[in-house]
């Protein structure tokens, strides 16, 4: 890790330690903590990590953004940081400047389509958009005939049907009916709805890996403090076995999500190798999320299910994130179809390419 990478990770960690400690947020009577947190993220440039400095952003590398999101996952950050990073990345691909306020991105589900009308307005519905109601702007991939466009639109231009994720965070449907555009540009080659889907899946994989690491850390500490029959439960072989299994799941999640992020960083586009890496990450990290959350709750026993304990801040986000930008089954079908189409003789070359 370079000195720059270390500075970015340290800065991100310090902000979350000071302003987004999971226990402090969990115990808060209101959301007065939210604005100071977002202000600190803005002032540090973290919200525009993936926006080049020529467009008013931080000008950091792709890997820096993934590092920020891994740390954010480890603090169960309940603000649209990942969505704002994704929106900034999409806008910058088309040379559009990003606003300073919170953003989100659309569409995030296969089959949702947004179109630009002949009069230059936006129409269509995007479903289950994370933090839609909290965003000031939405970065959109839209179609105008056969052309792919990148669009910036104010959230107030759409009608929001509010929904909630398993983490009790906004996950809304938003409908545009002749919405005015704040900015629009041609999407460069390779940037379309599928590119957003792949980038979003990689982002969620990295976030989940960070959350799983936090569950492991919390579970290990709890097992040292909790006593039963006169000794810490960490001394019991069954608990040790569960924690070892959890550590294995965490290691796998960190490795495969980092590999997907690195594949995106090294590639000039979202080619077949990137699809392989991202699909593998979303599948494997999703499986780890299911196993890891279950083990964490088993180690904590009944206390882990209470609203007062921070464990649910991680487990509920894991359950929500594993379905965002495609579930394990969706990615497994896509990965299997791609491998089957190439034939058995191409399996090993495909796995070792890149």
Helices and strands as residue ranges (DSSP letters): H 3-19, H 22-27, H 32-43, G 46-48, G 53-55, H 62-74, H 81-93, E 103-106, E 114-116, E 122-130, G 132-134, E 137-144, E 147-154, G 155-157, E 159-161, E 171-179, E 183-186, H 193-225, E 227-228, E 231-232, G 233-235, H 237-266, H 272-300, G 301-305, H 311-321, H 328-342, G 344-346, H 347-352
